[in-house]
Amino acid sequence: MTSLRRVTIITPFLNAEATLGEAIASVWDQTVTDWELLLVDDGSTDDSVKIANDVAATDPRIKVLRRPPGSKRGAAAARNAGIEASSGDLLAFLDADDLYEPHMLETVLAAADANPEAAMIFGPTRWWYPDGESPDWIEPTDGLAGRLHQPPRLLSRLLLMQDGHVPCTCSVLVRRSAIELVVGFEERFRLYEDQALWVKLFLRYPAYVTPICLSRYRQHSGSVSADAAKRGLYDRMASHAARAPFLDWLTEYVVKSGIKDPKLDRAIRLARSPYTSEPTVRNKADRLSLKAAMQLARLRHRFARKLARLYRLMTGSVNRS
């Protein structure tokens, strides 16, 4: 029998031969060893499967899952397959083109122990430009870090008002009991499958935010979000086509949940106002509130990028001296 591991890391991959090895190596580099890694093939035709099988043959903590022919494809479906096959009480996610920082698991496991009521632990992510086309930058936590947040505060602030950074999938730890109760990732979405899960969790459970940067989110032209941005479907700092169906789903989900919260209802109306002809924004104060929140989110984003550039210039000068 294989001993159960405390945390299961789920990594879906699709033709990721160029980056999968690095992602796996970042799991091997963790300062804690009580993990299992499930590598979920989503229909690869390159050498990704060989890479996965080779590493699995060397480490009993690593397993490769091949999806049955005809099964639904996409990151959400692959992650759900990993959840179903997992054994850990705690679940983490790492895409095949991203990396964990060596202290990632140590940090989130300590936070989970210190905050047993939290269903979700997350922290800031480094936006990583390995080709050097832009300076790396770390998401600011905007005063959220170091404390527990009761539902549905983060749903309103982060996902609806976009006042702060939405958790990156690679910087999240979730309790298995919670993710099973909300039935995992929404497989209908390609771009918003992660945020749909955060909606379900933030609506019902407390979440803890750590100030420690946990992972590296690789920026490259082949990512799903980059491809959608090129086609005009996605813009994380402005209204875009992919957000409308997500907000429609969110609105229906909250109604079906039966949870009544006037502040949440107002945040939903404000978030939906750019996408609907319905009278979602009822007065001038609401319109100004929405405009101010979006402007503040953009300013924070730009400030983080400028701070990264300044740091790069300063450290470059030091290195040359």
ZIRAQUI-V866533 format. One record per residue. RES is the residue in one small letter. PHI is phi in whole degrees, 0 to 359 (* if undefined). NEAR is the number of other ideal C-beta (glycine too) atoms within 12 Angstrom. Layout:
BEGIN
res: <RES/RES>
phi: <PHI/PHI>
near: <NEAR/NEAR>
END
This chain:
BEGIN
res: <m/t/s/l/r/r/v/t/i/i/t/p/f/l/n/a/e/a/t/l/g/e/a/i/a/s/v/w/d/q/t/v/t/d/w/e/l/l/l/v/d/d/g/s/t/d/d/s/v/k/i/a/n/d/v/a/a/t/d/p/r/i/k/v/l/r/r/p/p/g/s/k/r/g/a/a/a/a/r/n/a/g/i/e/a/s/s/g/d/l/l/a/f/l/d/a/d/d/l/y/e/p/h/m/l/e/t/v/l/a/a/a/d/a/n/p/e/a/a/m/i/f/g/p/t/r/w/w/y/p/d/g/e/s/p/d/w/i/e/p/t/d/g/l/a/g/r/l/h/q/p/p/r/l/l/s/r/l/l/l/m/q/d/g/h/v/p/c/t/c/s/v/l/v/r/r/s/a/i/e/l/v/v/g/f/e/e/r/f/r/l/y/e/d/q/a/l/w/v/k/l/f/l/r/y/p/a/y/v/t/p/i/c/l/s/r/y/r/q/h/s/g/s/v/s/a/d/a/a/k/r/g/l/y/d/r/m/a/s/h/a/a/r/a/p/f/l/d/w/l/t/e/y/v/v/k/s/g/i/k/d/p/k/l/d/r/a/i/r/l/a/r/s/p/y/t/s/e/p/t/v/r/n/k/a/d/r/l/s/l/k/a/a/m/q/l/a/r/l/r/h/r/f/a/r/k/l/a/r/l/y/r/l/m/t/g/s/v/n/r/s>
phi: <*/269/293/285/262/288/232/254/258/247/235/283/216/215/50/247/300/285/233/301/300/295/298/297/300/291/284/303/281/297/281/243/243/274/220/235/240/255/263/254/284/253/106/294/240/260/274/302/296/297/301/297/295/297/287/296/290/259/215/293/281/251/229/250/250/256/289/298/305/87/287/294/259/116/299/297/295/294/294/297/297/295/300/298/269/283/239/285/285/237/238/230/227/218/289/290/252/249/226/275/288/303/266/304/296/303/293/286/292/297/294/295/294/282/228/297/280/282/276/221/242/209/208/291/236/272/280/251/248/297/273/77/292/217/288/298/212/252/301/288/269/54/79/272/284/83/207/269/244/279/289/258/303/288/298/293/287/275/274/263/279/55/264/124/261/294/303/285/303/282/239/230/234/229/287/302/300/287/291/290/294/266/66/65/283/275/284/286/259/258/260/251/295/287/295/297/292/298/305/300/284/296/290/246/234/292/225/247/247/266/278/273/295/252/203/242/260/293/258/204/291/269/287/298/292/295/295/295/296/298/270/78/265/216/207/294/249/207/298/204/298/288/282/301/295/296/292/298/297/301/300/295/295/296/299/293/292/79/279/254/208/301/293/293/301/294/298/296/300/295/295/279/302/287/246/220/270/292/283/283/261/270/207/296/299/294/298/294/296/297/298/295/296/293/296/296/299/295/298/296/298/295/297/298/294/294/296/295/296/298/298/297/295/294/291/296/295/297/294/280/280>
near: <5/11/13/17/31/29/39/39/48/48/50/45/45/31/21/38/24/20/31/42/25/28/38/38/20/35/41/25/20/32/20/27/20/22/42/35/46/39/45/44/37/36/25/28/14/19/19/33/28/21/31/36/23/19/28/25/13/14/23/16/29/32/30/32/33/23/28/12/8/8/19/22/23/27/42/33/32/37/46/36/32/39/36/24/23/34/27/32/27/39/45/51/49/50/44/45/38/41/36/45/31/21/22/42/43/27/34/45/31/21/35/36/21/17/27/17/21/32/38/47/42/47/39/34/37/31/33/33/22/20/13/11/13/18/25/28/30/30/40/30/29/25/14/28/28/16/20/25/32/22/31/36/27/41/44/33/32/35/39/42/34/36/32/32/36/39/41/38/40/43/45/51/48/44/37/29/19/33/35/21/18/29/18/31/39/31/24/20/30/27/32/37/33/37/40/39/45/43/43/36/42/43/38/30/34/27/43/39/39/37/22/29/33/43/43/34/40/33/27/25/16/20/27/30/33/22/17/23/21/14/15/13/23/27/23/27/22/18/22/24/20/30/33/23/24/35/35/24/28/38/27/18/32/32/17/12/22/10/22/12/23/12/20/31/24/25/37/38/31/34/40/32/31/24/25/20/10/15/12/25/25/16/15/10/13/24/19/15/26/32/19/18/27/27/19/22/31/20/19/27/28/17/19/30/25/18/20/25/19/16/18/20/15/15/15/14/11/10/9/8/7>
END
